[in-house]
Amino acid sequence: MTTLRVVLALALLALAPAAPAQTQVPSEVVDAFHFALKAGDRRKALEQLTADVLIFEQGRMEKSRTEYARTHLAEDIGFASVTHRTVTRRSSKIQGNVAWVTSVNRTRGKFRTRNVDFSTDETMVLTRVGGKWRITHIHWSFDDRAIH
């Protein structure tokens, strides 16, 4: 009798409609990007960006995902892997297929030979591409005396 119940339960599960796919909200994409940097996962980090992403950081600018991958991604991964980032304040807004997420982050750890402990102001603009949110602009601002 128990075997019959298990078989019936499995049959009902197989016939049940699939649960709707979870729709990621923009802040989850921002978090996925940071998590990928921390984990050293280049592919996953780049997957969160549009091909034409524009990244501003301390007077530098990368004009595409390819340029970021070639010039600065490795350094961001190296930094994220040895520091701990905590979001201290965040807000977000969605208007149609555009969203922005602003965060203040506290970063602590040791990078190269220096201890770091500073706040970062971060703005990420996202666009909905093929039904998925992707980062199209990043602006990071912080007092770089904390790491140089």
C-alpha positions in Angstrom: 0.0 0.0 0.0 2.9 2.4 0.8 4.5 1.8 -2.6 1.2 2.6 -4.3 0.9 5.9 -2.4 4.4 6.8 -3.4 3.7 6.0 -7.1 0.5 8.0 -7.0 2.2 11.0 -5.4 5.0 10.9 -8.0 2.4 10.7 -10.8 0.6 13.7 -9.4 3.8 15.7 -9.2 4.6 14.9 -12.8 1.2 16.1 -13.9 1.2 19.3 -11.8 1.9 22.5 -13.7 5.4 23.8 -13.4 5.9 26.7 -11.0 6.3 30.0 -12.7 9.9 31.1 -13.1 11.2 33.5 -10.4 11.7 37.0 -11.8 14.9 38.5 -10.5 14.7 42.0 -9.1 17.4 44.5 -10.0 19.0 44.4 -6.5 19.5 40.6 -6.8 21.4 41.2 -10.1 23.7 43.7 -8.3 24.2 41.2 -5.5 24.9 38.4 -8.0 27.5 40.6 -9.6 29.3 41.2 -6.3 29.0 37.6 -5.3 30.6 36.5 -8.5 33.5 38.9 -8.0 34.0 37.6 -4.4 33.9 34.0 -5.7 36.3 34.7 -8.6 33.7 33.7 -11.1 34.5 35.9 -14.2 31.8 34.3 -16.4 29.1 34.9 -13.8 30.2 38.5 -13.2 30.3 39.3 -16.9 26.9 37.6 -17.4 25.3 40.3 -15.2 26.6 43.1 -17.6 25.2 44.3 -20.9 27.7 44.2 -23.8 27.8 48.0 -23.8 28.1 48.5 -20.1 29.7 51.8 -19.0 31.8 51.6 -15.8 33.1 54.7 -13.9 35.5 54.2 -11.1 37.9 56.8 -9.6 38.5 58.6 -12.8 38.7 55.5 -15.0 36.1 54.4 -17.5 35.5 51.1 -19.2 33.2 51.4 -22.2 32.1 47.8 -22.7 32.0 44.4 -21.1 34.9 43.3 -23.2 37.0 46.2 -22.1 36.2 45.6 -18.5 37.0 41.9 -18.8 40.4 42.8 -20.4 41.4 45.7 -18.2 40.0 45.8 -14.7 37.9 42.7 -13.9 40.9 40.7 -12.5 41.8 43.5 -10.1 38.1 43.8 -8.9 38.1 40.0 -8.4 41.4 40.2 -6.5 40.1 43.0 -4.3 36.7 41.4 -3.6 38.3 38.0 -2.8 40.3 39.4 0.1 37.9 42.0 1.5 34.4 41.8 3.0 31.7 44.1 1.7 28.5 44.9 3.7 25.6 46.9 2.3 24.8 49.6 4.8 22.1 51.4 2.9 20.3 50.6 -0.4 17.4 52.0 -2.4 16.1 51.1 -5.8 13.6 52.2 -8.3 12.1 50.6 -11.5 10.6 52.6 -14.3 9.6 50.4 -17.2 12.6 48.5 -18.5 15.1 50.7 -16.6 16.0 50.4 -13.0 18.6 51.9 -10.7 20.1 50.6 -7.5 22.0 52.9 -5.2 24.0 51.4 -2.3 26.4 52.5 0.3 28.8 49.7 1.1 31.3 49.3 3.9 34.4 47.4 2.8 37.0 45.9 5.2 40.0 43.6 4.9 43.5 43.6 3.7 44.5 44.4 0.1 48.1 43.9 -1.0 49.9 45.2 2.1 47.3 47.6 3.5 44.4 47.3 5.8 41.2 48.8 4.2 38.1 50.1 5.9 36.1 52.5 3.9 32.6 53.3 2.5 31.8 53.1 -1.2 28.9 54.9 -2.9 27.6 52.8 -5.7 25.1 53.4 -8.4 24.1 50.7 -10.9 21.6 51.3 -13.7 20.0 48.2 -15.1 18.0 47.5 -18.2 15.6 44.6 -18.9 17.1 42.6 -21.7 15.2 39.5 -23.0 13.1 39.6 -19.8 16.2 39.6 -17.5 17.7 42.6 -15.7 21.3 43.4 -16.7 23.7 46.1 -15.4 24.3 48.7 -18.1 26.1 51.3 -16.0 28.2 51.2 -12.8 29.5 54.2 -10.9 31.7 53.5 -7.9 33.0 56.4 -5.8 35.2 56.2 -2.7 38.1 57.8 -1.0 40.9 55.9 -2.6 43.4 57.0 0.1 41.9 54.1 2.0 43.5 51.5 -0.4 46.6 53.2 -1.9 
